[in-house]
């Protein structure tokens, strides 16, 4: 039942109760013989109605009071809960505020006492707060820093990168970023720093300010730079040493040294001197012609000054003269009067000084200890190269001596014997002409054969002495001379078959020399080892190259049992490979031997068992 229905029921019950009371009063008055006048009846009825209304209003008031009390109680409960929540929020906020105050105190302590620079900057880049360490890094006081913008102390070449990063931060792409850049200190010194920036934003996302952490990394950058320079120096020395080692001619080595010096140490002029017969002789120079007075090979240092220089450089390492005008031991030479500073390093091998590297500059105090260390490292490398070149020259001289001895032996063994045989035939001809004239034509043919063989042998020896002559003659002609010369030493003649035109322009000179040497070595093996009744040389020339085959039907050999270097096999193979030719060897015991070499501008590989 709803509240309104209950109220209506209560009103009806109250009305009925008052109606019954009125009827009882009216009945009593009627029994007493006192009827109620109409006016009093109406008044009583009005009073009764008013009483009913008053009771109804009182009841409504009670209900309202009850509802109001209930509402107030509910509201009070809500207010109590809200008050409790508010008190808890206030306590929490107080705790947060206290934490923030503690964090602020900690941050201020860290900010002020940090071992690295820290700063707060406005969105426009002005310093708002700086710590003492940042002032130490930049050389400015705190008050001076607060008057500056970060651009004022940033190296001009590094401003663009940082502005770009800040713009990305303004656009919301970055909240933090780090990069390395250069500062210009108050005293003008350029230093390297690593800057880490955090962007503190407003509620709308815009930048409120920046917190920057600045670390001085100058020492690390200098160390990295020195390390990089050392790597570059080591690589330069490696390349230079490799280039020097590849060169065996002393003149080439000296030229490479003088050219490579500026990769190691800068200079205005340089010179190389070597010790020869207790005197110091200039062997290479560079840069002196800029001053209209070039150094010459006739410059020599007397023995006394040489010994002083050797003692100084071996005892203390490279010699640095910051101002040569103040040195009494500086030579007064026309070609050196422009010099202001000097750096020299000894070239030492097996604890013996064999020469010096000299660098000269127009500036006073130009050379430093780092330059000296580099030059000494370079000098240590070139010593071996110079010694190798010197040994190579000695080896070449020894090889030339051996070659002359070999050619002398060949002249004796081949040409001399052939000419002696021809001479014997010539001496016998007058006697035969008188006693046995029918045998003269045969002996004349033998004489012609011997002289032709001797001539071929001489031409062969001349080609060995001057292999570049092959550039001016055809390969088939050179091979023919070899065959003709070998026939003078063999009982069984070697045949020659040539196909195609081996024009000079078709084959490079080095290819012709390789073919000639291989044919020579192979024919010598035929003459010495083959014991053959049949041998030959086939030379085929084509548009793109040539093919040479030397064969015999002699004893042959087991290729697995013969060392690779035996009978010149390794030398022949290396000669072929050196010019990009294919080499093939085939031999079996009792089945003869065949050597084939082929060169082509479009090489193809030969099947080879050797």
C-alpha positions as CSV (number, residue, x, y, z in Angstrom):
1,X,0.0,0.0,0.0
2,X,1.3,3.4,-0.9
3,X,1.9,6.3,1.6
4,X,-1.0,8.4,0.1
5,X,-3.4,5.4,0.4
6,X,-2.5,5.0,4.1
7,X,-3.0,8.7,4.7
8,X,-6.5,8.6,3.0
9,X,-7.4,5.6,5.2
10,X,-6.3,7.4,8.3
11,X,-8.3,10.5,7.4
12,X,-11.5,8.5,6.8
13,X,-11.1,6.7,10.1
14,X,-10.7,10.0,12.0
15,X,-13.7,11.5,10.3
16,X,-15.8,8.4,11.2
17,X,-14.7,8.6,14.8
18,X,-15.7,12.3,15.1
19,X,-19.0,11.5,13.4
20,X,-19.8,8.8,15.9
21,X,-18.9,11.2,18.8
22,X,-21.2,13.9,17.3
23,X,-24.0,11.4,16.9
24,X,-23.6,10.3,20.5
25,X,-23.7,13.9,21.8
26,X,-26.7,14.6,19.6
27,X,-28.5,11.4,20.9
28,X,-27.9,12.4,24.5
29,X,-29.2,15.9,23.9
30,X,-32.3,14.4,22.3
31,X,-32.9,12.0,25.2
32,X,-32.7,14.9,27.6
33,X,-35.4,16.7,25.6
34,X,-33.0,19.3,24.5
35,X,-32.8,19.4,20.7
36,X,-29.8,21.0,19.2
37,X,-30.5,24.3,17.4
38,X,-29.4,24.4,13.8
39,X,-26.9,27.2,14.4
40,X,-25.2,25.2,17.1
41,X,-25.4,22.1,15.0
42,X,-23.6,23.9,12.2
43,X,-21.1,25.4,14.6
44,X,-20.4,22.1,16.1
45,X,-20.1,20.5,12.7
46,X,-17.7,23.2,11.6
47,X,-15.7,22.7,14.8
48,X,-15.7,19.0,14.2
49,X,-14.6,19.5,10.6
50,X,-11.9,21.9,11.8
51,X,-10.8,19.4,14.4
52,X,-10.5,16.8,11.8
53,X,-8.5,19.2,9.6
54,X,-6.3,20.0,12.5
55,X,-5.7,16.4,13.3
56,X,-5.0,15.8,9.6
57,X,-2.5,18.7,9.6
58,X,-0.9,17.5,12.8
59,X,-0.6,14.0,11.3
60,X,0.9,15.5,8.1
61,X,3.3,17.5,10.2
62,X,4.4,14.5,12.1
63,X,4.9,12.6,8.9
64,X,6.9,15.6,7.5
65,X,9.0,15.8,10.6
66,X,9.7,12.1,10.5
67,X,10.7,12.3,6.8
68,X,12.8,15.5,7.6
69,X,14.5,13.7,10.5
70,X,15.2,10.7,8.3
71,X,16.6,13.0,5.6
72,X,18.7,14.9,8.0
73,X,20.0,11.7,9.5
74,X,20.9,10.4,6.1
75,X,22.5,13.7,5.1
76,X,24.4,13.8,8.4
77,X,25.7,10.3,7.6
78,X,26.7,11.4,4.1
79,X,28.4,14.5,5.6
80,X,30.2,12.4,8.1
81,X,31.5,10.0,5.4
82,X,32.4,13.1,3.2
83,X,34.2,14.7,6.2
84,X,36.1,11.5,6.9
85,X,37.1,11.2,3.2
86,X,38.1,14.9,3.3
87,X,40.2,14.4,6.3
88,X,41.8,11.4,4.7
89,X,42.4,13.3,1.5
90,X,43.8,16.2,3.5
91,X,46.1,13.8,5.4
92,X,47.2,12.2,2.1
93,X,47.7,15.6,0.5
94,X,49.7,16.7,3.5
95,X,51.8,13.5,3.2
96,X,52.2,14.2,-0.6
97,X,53.2,17.8,0.1
98,X,55.6,16.6,2.7
99,X,57.1,14.1,0.2
100,X,57.3,16.8,-2.4
101,X,59.0,19.1,0.1
102,X,61.4,16.3,0.9
103,X,61.9,15.6,-2.8
104,X,62.5,19.3,-3.4
105,X,65.0,19.4,-0.6
106,X,66.7,16.3,-2.0
107,X,66.6,17.6,-5.5
108,X,68.0,21.0,-4.3
109,X,70.7,19.2,-2.4
110,X,71.6,17.0,-5.4
111,X,71.3,20.0,-7.7
112,X,73.7,22.1,-5.7
113,X,76.2,19.4,-4.7
114,X,76.2,17.2,-7.8
115,X,79.5,16.2,-9.3
116,X,78.1,17.0,-12.7
117,X,76.6,20.2,-14.0
118,X,72.9,20.7,-13.6
119,X,70.7,23.6,-14.7
120,X,67.1,24.7,-15.2
121,X,66.4,26.6,-18.4
122,X,63.4,28.5,-19.7
123,X,61.7,27.4,-22.9
124,X,63.6,30.3,-24.6
125,X,66.9,28.8,-23.5
126,X,67.9,31.2,-20.7
127,X,69.6,29.8,-17.6
128,X,67.2,30.0,-14.6
129,X,69.1,27.9,-12.1
130,X,72.7,26.6,-12.3
131,X,74.8,24.7,-9.8
132,X,78.4,25.3,-8.8
133,X,79.8,22.4,-11.0
134,X,78.3,23.9,-14.1
135,X,79.9,27.2,-13.2
136,X,83.2,25.4,-12.9
137,X,82.7,23.7,-16.3
138,X,81.9,26.9,-18.1
139,X,84.1,29.3,-16.1
140,X,81.3,31.7,-15.5
141,X,79.9,32.8,-12.1
142,X,76.3,32.0,-11.1
143,X,75.2,35.6,-11.7
144,X,76.9,35.7,-15.1
145,X,75.3,32.4,-16.1
146,X,71.8,33.7,-15.2
147,X,72.3,36.5,-17.7
148,X,73.1,34.2,-20.6
149,X,71.3,31.9,-23.0
150,X,72.6,28.4,-23.7
151,X,73.4,29.6,-27.3
152,X,75.9,32.1,-25.9
153,X,78.3,29.4,-24.7
154,X,77.6,26.7,-27.3
155,X,80.0,26.3,-30.2
156,X,78.5,27.8,-33.3
157,X,78.9,24.5,-35.2
158,X,76.8,22.7,-32.6
159,X,73.9,25.1,-32.1
160,X,71.9,23.8,-35.1
161,X,71.7,20.2,-33.8
162,X,70.5,21.2,-30.3
163,X,67.9,23.6,-31.7
164,X,66.5,20.8,-33.9
165,X,66.2,18.5,-30.9
166,X,64.4,21.2,-28.8
167,X,62.0,21.9,-31.7
168,X,61.2,18.2,-31.7
169,X,60.6,18.4,-28.0
170,X,58.2,21.4,-28.5
171,X,56.3,19.3,-31.0
172,X,55.9,16.5,-28.5
173,X,58.1,14.1,-30.3
174,X,60.7,13.9,-27.5
175,X,60.5,14.2,-23.7
176,X,64.2,13.6,-23.1
177,X,67.3,13.6,-25.4
178,X,71.1,13.4,-25.0
179,X,73.8,14.6,-27.3
180,X,77.5,15.6,-27.2
181,X,78.5,19.2,-28.1
182,X,81.1,21.8,-27.5
183,X,81.0,24.7,-25.0
184,X,83.2,27.8,-25.3
185,X,84.4,28.6,-21.8
186,X,84.7,32.2,-20.5
187,X,88.5,32.0,-21.0
188,X,87.9,30.9,-24.7
189,X,88.9,27.3,-24.3
190,X,86.7,24.8,-26.2
191,X,85.5,21.8,-24.2
192,X,83.3,18.9,-24.9
193,X,80.2,18.1,-22.8
194,X,77.4,15.6,-22.9
195,X,74.1,17.2,-22.3
196,X,71.0,15.3,-21.2
197,X,67.7,17.3,-21.3
198,X,64.4,16.5,-19.7
199,X,61.4,18.6,-20.8
200,X,59.0,19.5,-18.0
201,X,55.5,20.3,-19.4
202,X,52.5,22.3,-18.4
203,X,49.0,20.8,-18.1
204,X,48.4,21.8,-21.7
205,X,51.5,19.8,-22.8
206,X,53.6,22.9,-23.5
207,X,57.1,23.1,-22.2
208,X,57.3,24.8,-18.7
209,X,61.1,24.6,-18.4
210,X,64.0,22.2,-19.1
211,X,66.2,20.3,-16.7
212,X,69.7,19.8,-18.1
213,X,72.5,17.5,-16.9
214,X,75.9,18.5,-18.2
215,X,78.9,16.3,-18.0
216,X,82.4,17.4,-18.9
217,X,83.7,14.7,-21.3
218,X,86.7,16.7,-22.7
219,X,89.2,14.1,-21.3
220,X,87.3,11.2,-22.8
221,X,87.0,12.9,-26.2
222,X,90.7,13.7,-26.2
223,X,91.5,10.1,-25.2
224,X,89.2,8.9,-28.0
225,X,90.8,11.4,-30.4
226,X,94.3,10.2,-29.4
227,X,93.1,6.6,-29.7
228,X,91.7,7.3,-33.2
229,X,95.0,9.1,-34.1
230,X,96.9,6.1,-32.9
231,X,94.7,3.7,-34.9
232,X,95.2,6.0,-38.0
233,X,98.9,6.1,-37.4
234,X,99.1,2.3,-36.9
235,X,97.1,1.9,-40.1
236,X,99.3,4.4,-42.0
237,X,102.4,2.6,-40.7
238,X,100.9,-0.8,-41.7
239,X,100.0,0.5,-45.2
240,X,103.3,2.2,-45.6
241,X,105.3,-0.8,-44.3
242,X,103.4,-3.1,-46.7
243,X,104.1,-0.7,-49.6
244,X,107.8,-0.6,-48.6
245,X,108.0,-4.3,-48.3
246,X,106.5,-4.8,-51.7
247,X,109.3,-2.5,-53.1
248,X,112.7,-4.1,-53.4
249,X,114.5,-1.5,-55.4
250,X,116.3,0.9,-52.9
251,X,115.4,4.0,-55.0
252,X,111.7,3.0,-54.9
253,X,111.9,2.4,-51.2
254,X,113.5,5.8,-50.5
255,X,111.0,7.5,-52.7
256,X,108.1,5.8,-50.9
257,X,109.5,6.8,-47.5
258,X,109.8,10.5,-48.5
259,X,106.3,10.5,-49.9
260,X,104.8,8.7,-46.9
261,X,106.3,10.9,-44.2
262,X,103.6,13.6,-44.3
263,X,101.0,10.9,-43.4
264,X,102.8,10.5,-40.1
265,X,103.9,14.0,-39.1
266,X,103.2,17.4,-40.9
267,X,106.3,19.3,-42.0
268,X,107.5,21.9,-44.5
269,X,110.5,20.0,-45.7
270,X,111.9,16.5,-45.2
271,X,115.1,14.6,-45.9
272,X,116.5,11.1,-45.6
273,X,120.1,10.6,-44.9
274,X,122.0,7.2,-44.8
275,X,125.4,6.5,-43.2
276,X,127.9,5.4,-45.8
277,X,131.6,5.1,-45.0
278,X,131.2,6.9,-41.7
279,X,129.7,9.9,-43.4
280,X,126.1,11.0,-43.6
281,X,124.9,11.4,-47.1
282,X,121.6,12.9,-48.2
283,X,119.7,10.4,-50.4
284,X,116.2,11.9,-50.7
285,X,114.6,15.3,-49.9
286,X,111.3,16.9,-50.4
287,X,109.9,20.4,-49.9
288,X,113.2,22.4,-50.0
289,X,112.5,23.6,-53.6
290,X,109.7,25.8,-52.1
291,X,112.4,28.0,-50.7
292,X,114.5,28.2,-53.9
293,X,117.4,26.3,-52.4
294,X,116.9,22.6,-53.0
295,X,119.0,20.1,-51.0
296,X,121.4,18.1,-53.2
297,X,123.0,14.6,-52.9
298,X,126.4,16.3,-52.3
299,X,125.4,17.3,-48.8
300,X,127.4,15.4,-46.3
301,X,127.8,15.7,-42.5
302,X,131.4,15.4,-41.2
303,X,132.3,12.4,-39.0
304,X,132.5,14.4,-35.8
305,X,129.0,15.9,-36.1
306,X,127.7,12.5,-37.3
307,X,128.9,10.8,-34.1
308,X,127.3,13.6,-32.0
309,X,124.0,13.1,-33.8
310,X,124.2,9.3,-33.3
311,X,124.9,9.7,-29.6
312,X,122.1,12.2,-29.0
313,X,119.4,10.3,-30.9
314,X,120.3,6.8,-29.7
315,X,120.5,8.0,-26.0
316,X,117.4,10.2,-25.9
317,X,115.4,9.1,-28.9
318,X,114.2,11.6,-31.5
319,X,115.9,15.0,-31.4
320,X,113.6,18.1,-31.2
321,X,114.9,21.6,-31.8
322,X,112.2,24.1,-30.9
323,X,114.3,27.0,-32.2
324,X,117.3,26.1,-34.4
325,X,118.6,29.7,-34.3
326,X,119.4,29.1,-30.6
327,X,121.3,25.9,-31.3
328,X,125.0,26.0,-31.8
329,X,125.0,22.5,-33.3
330,X,122.6,23.5,-36.1
331,X,124.5,23.4,-39.5
332,X,124.8,26.8,-41.2
333,X,123.8,25.7,-44.7
334,X,122.2,28.0,-47.3
335,X,119.4,25.4,-47.9
336,X,118.5,25.5,-44.2
337,X,118.6,29.2,-43.2
338,X,114.8,29.5,-43.5
339,X,114.2,26.7,-40.9
340,X,112.9,27.5,-37.4
341,X,112.3,24.1,-35.8
342,X,113.6,20.6,-36.4
343,X,112.7,17.0,-35.7
344,X,115.0,14.1,-36.4
345,X,114.8,10.3,-35.7
346,X,117.4,7.6,-36.1
347,X,116.9,4.7,-38.5
348,X,118.2,1.8,-36.4
349,X,118.7,-1.8,-37.3
350,X,120.2,-4.4,-35.0
351,X,121.1,-1.6,-32.6
352,X,123.1,0.1,-35.3
353,X,122.2,3.5,-36.7
354,X,122.0,3.3,-40.5
355,X,120.5,6.7,-41.2
356,X,118.1,9.4,-40.1
357,X,114.8,10.9,-41.0
358,X,114.8,14.8,-40.8
359,X,111.8,17.1,-40.7
360,X,112.0,20.9,-40.8
361,X,109.3,23.6,-40.1
362,X,109.0,27.3,-40.7
363,X,107.4,27.7,-37.3
364,X,109.2,27.8,-34.0
365,X,108.2,25.1,-31.5
366,X,106.2,23.3,-34.2
367,X,107.2,19.7,-33.4
368,X,106.2,18.0,-30.1
369,X,106.8,14.8,-28.3
370,X,103.8,13.1,-30.0
371,X,105.3,14.0,-33.4
372,X,108.6,12.6,-32.2
373,X,107.1,9.3,-31.1
374,X,105.3,8.9,-34.4
375,X,108.4,9.7,-36.5
376,X,110.4,7.2,-34.4
377,X,107.8,4.5,-35.0
378,X,107.9,5.2,-38.7
379,X,111.7,5.1,-38.7
380,X,111.7,1.7,-37.0
381,X,109.5,0.4,-39.8
382,X,111.5,1.8,-42.7
383,X,114.8,0.4,-41.3
384,X,113.8,-3.1,-42.3
385,X,112.6,-1.9,-45.7
386,X,115.9,-0.2,-46.4
387,X,117.8,-3.2,-45.3
388,X,115.6,-5.5,-47.4
389,X,116.2,-3.3,-50.5
390,X,119.9,-3.3,-49.8
391,X,119.9,-7.1,-49.4
392,X,117.9,-7.4,-52.6
393,X,120.4,-5.3,-54.5
394,X,123.1,-7.6,-53.2
395,X,121.1,-10.6,-54.1
396,X,120.5,-9.2,-57.6
397,X,124.3,-8.7,-58.0
398,X,124.9,-12.2,-56.8
399,X,122.2,-13.6,-59.1
400,X,123.8,-11.6,-62.0
401,X,127.2,-13.1,-61.1
402,X,125.7,-16.6,-61.1
403,X,123.9,-16.0,-64.3
404,X,127.1,-14.8,-66.0
405,X,128.8,-18.0,-64.7
406,X,125.9,-20.1,-66.0
407,X,126.1,-18.4,-69.4
408,X,129.9,-18.9,-69.4
409,X,129.3,-22.6,-68.7
410,X,126.7,-22.8,-71.5
411,X,129.1,-21.1,-73.8
412,X,131.8,-23.6,-72.9
413,X,129.5,-26.7,-72.9
414,X,127.5,-25.8,-76.0
415,X,128.8,-23.1,-78.2
416,X,132.5,-23.8,-77.5
417,X,132.1,-27.5,-78.1
418,X,130.1,-26.9,-81.3
419,X,132.6,-24.4,-82.6
420,X,135.5,-26.8,-81.7
421,X,133.7,-29.6,-83.6
422,X,133.2,-27.2,-86.6
423,X,136.8,-26.2,-86.4
424,X,137.9,-29.9,-86.5
425,X,135.7,-30.4,-89.6
426,X,137.2,-27.3,-91.2
427,X,140.7,-28.4,-90.5
428,X,140.0,-31.8,-92.0
429,X,138.4,-30.5,-95.2
430,X,141.7,-29.8,-97.1
431,X,142.9,-33.3,-96.5
432,X,139.5,-34.8,-97.5
433,X,139.4,-32.6,-100.6
434,X,142.7,-34.1,-101.6
435,X,142.3,-37.7,-100.4
436,X,138.4,-38.3,-100.4
437,X,136.7,-35.6,-102.4
438,X,133.5,-37.6,-102.4
439,X,133.1,-37.1,-98.6
440,X,133.6,-33.3,-98.8
441,X,129.9,-32.4,-99.4
442,X,128.8,-34.5,-96.3
443,X,131.4,-32.8,-94.1
444,X,130.5,-29.4,-95.5
445,X,126.9,-30.1,-94.5
446,X,128.0,-31.1,-91.0
447,X,130.1,-27.9,-90.8
448,X,127.1,-25.8,-91.8
449,X,125.0,-27.7,-89.3
450,X,127.5,-27.0,-86.5
451,X,127.9,-23.3,-87.3
452,X,124.2,-22.9,-87.5
453,X,123.7,-24.6,-84.1
454,X,126.4,-22.4,-82.6
455,X,124.7,-19.3,-84.0
456,X,121.4,-20.5,-82.6
457,X,123.1,-21.1,-79.2
458,X,124.5,-17.6,-79.3
459,X,121.2,-16.0,-80.2
460,X,119.6,-18.0,-77.3
461,X,122.2,-16.8,-74.9
462,X,121.6,-13.2,-76.1
463,X,117.9,-13.5,-75.5
464,X,118.6,-14.8,-72.0
465,X,120.8,-11.8,-71.4
466,X,118.3,-9.4,-72.9
467,X,114.8,-11.0,-72.6
468,X,113.1,-7.7,-73.5
469,X,114.4,-8.4,-77.1
470,X,111.4,-10.8,-77.3
471,X,109.2,-7.6,-77.6
472,X,110.8,-7.0,-81.0
473,X,110.8,-10.5,-82.5
474,X,108.1,-13.0,-83.1
475,X,107.6,-15.8,-80.6
476,X,107.8,-18.5,-83.2
477,X,111.2,-17.2,-84.3
478,X,112.5,-17.3,-80.7
479,X,111.1,-20.8,-80.2
480,X,112.8,-21.8,-83.5
481,X,116.1,-20.6,-82.2
482,X,115.7,-22.7,-79.1
483,X,114.8,-25.8,-81.2
484,X,117.8,-25.2,-83.5
485,X,120.2,-24.8,-80.5
486,X,118.9,-27.9,-78.7
487,X,119.3,-29.9,-81.9
488,X,123.0,-29.2,-81.8
489,X,123.2,-31.2,-78.6
490,X,120.9,-34.1,-79.3
491,X,121.3,-37.1,-81.6
492,X,117.6,-37.1,-82.3
493,X,116.4,-33.9,-83.8
494,X,113.5,-32.0,-82.2
495,X,110.7,-31.1,-84.7
496,X,108.9,-27.8,-84.7
497,X,105.4,-27.2,-85.9
498,X,103.9,-23.7,-85.9
499,X,100.3,-22.9,-86.7
500,X,98.9,-19.4,-87.1
501,X,100.6,-16.1,-87.0
502,X,102.1,-15.2,-83.6
503,X,102.2,-11.5,-84.3
504,X,104.0,-9.3,-81.8
505,X,100.9,-7.2,-81.0
506,X,98.8,-10.3,-80.2
507,X,100.9,-11.4,-77.2
508,X,102.1,-9.2,-74.3
509,X,105.9,-9.2,-73.8
510,X,105.6,-10.9,-70.4
511,X,103.6,-13.8,-72.0
512,X,106.2,-14.3,-74.7
513,X,109.0,-14.3,-72.1
514,X,107.1,-16.9,-70.1
515,X,106.4,-19.1,-73.1
516,X,110.1,-18.8,-74.1
517,X,111.4,-19.7,-70.6
518,X,109.0,-22.7,-70.3
519,X,110.0,-24.0,-73.7
520,X,113.7,-23.6,-72.8
521,X,113.3,-25.5,-69.5
522,X,111.2,-28.2,-71.1
523,X,113.7,-28.7,-74.0
524,X,116.6,-28.8,-71.5
525,X,114.7,-31.6,-69.7
526,X,114.3,-33.5,-73.0
527,X,118.0,-33.2,-73.7
528,X,119.0,-34.3,-70.2
529,X,116.4,-36.9,-69.1
530,X,114.2,-38.1,-71.9
531,X,116.5,-40.5,-73.8
532,X,114.0,-40.2,-76.6
533,X,114.0,-41.1,-80.2
534,X,111.2,-38.6,-81.0
535,X,110.5,-35.2,-79.6
536,X,108.8,-32.0,-80.8
537,X,107.5,-28.5,-80.1
538,X,104.0,-27.4,-81.3
539,X,103.2,-23.7,-81.2
540,X,99.7,-22.6,-82.2
541,X,98.8,-18.9,-82.3
542,X,95.2,-17.6,-82.5
543,X,93.4,-14.4,-82.3
544,X,93.1,-14.3,-78.5
545,X,96.4,-16.0,-77.5
546,X,98.7,-18.9,-78.0
547,X,99.2,-22.5,-77.0
548,X,102.6,-24.2,-76.6
549,X,103.2,-27.9,-76.3
550,X,106.6,-29.7,-75.7
551,X,106.5,-33.4,-76.0
552,X,108.8,-36.5,-76.2
553,X,108.4,-40.2,-76.4
554,X,111.2,-41.0,-74.0
555,X,111.3,-42.6,-70.6
556,X,108.6,-40.5,-68.8
557,X,108.2,-40.6,-65.0
558,X,105.8,-41.2,-62.2
559,X,104.4,-37.8,-61.4
560,X,103.4,-38.9,-57.9
561,X,106.9,-39.9,-57.1
562,X,108.7,-36.8,-58.4
563,X,109.0,-33.8,-56.1
564,X,107.2,-30.7,-57.4
565,X,110.4,-28.7,-57.8
566,X,112.3,-31.5,-59.6
567,X,113.2,-30.9,-63.2
568,X,112.1,-27.3,-63.0
569,X,108.4,-28.3,-62.9
570,X,107.5,-25.8,-60.1
571,X,109.3,-22.9,-61.9
572,X,107.5,-23.6,-65.2
573,X,104.1,-23.7,-63.4
574,X,104.9,-20.5,-61.6
575,X,105.9,-18.8,-64.8
576,X,102.6,-19.7,-66.4
577,X,100.5,-18.7,-63.4
578,X,102.4,-15.4,-63.2
579,X,101.0,-14.3,-66.6
580,X,97.6,-15.9,-66.1
581,X,98.3,-18.9,-68.4
582,X,97.0,-22.4,-67.8
583,X,99.7,-25.1,-67.3
584,X,99.3,-28.9,-67.9
585,X,101.7,-31.7,-67.4
586,X,101.2,-35.4,-68.4
587,X,103.7,-38.2,-68.0
588,X,103.9,-41.9,-67.4
589,X,106.9,-44.2,-67.1
590,X,107.7,-45.5,-70.6
591,X,105.1,-43.3,-72.2
592,X,106.9,-40.0,-72.6
593,X,106.1,-36.6,-71.3
594,X,103.9,-33.7,-72.5
595,X,103.9,-30.1,-71.2
596,X,101.3,-27.7,-72.4
597,X,100.9,-24.0,-71.6
598,X,98.1,-21.8,-72.9
599,X,97.4,-18.1,-72.6
600,X,94.3,-16.3,-73.8
601,X,92.7,-13.0,-73.2
602,X,89.6,-15.1,-72.3
603,X,91.4,-17.8,-70.3
604,X,90.1,-21.4,-70.1
605,X,91.4,-24.0,-67.7
606,X,93.4,-26.9,-68.9
607,X,93.0,-30.4,-67.6
608,X,96.1,-31.1,-65.5
609,X,97.6,-34.0,-63.7
610,X,100.7,-32.2,-62.6
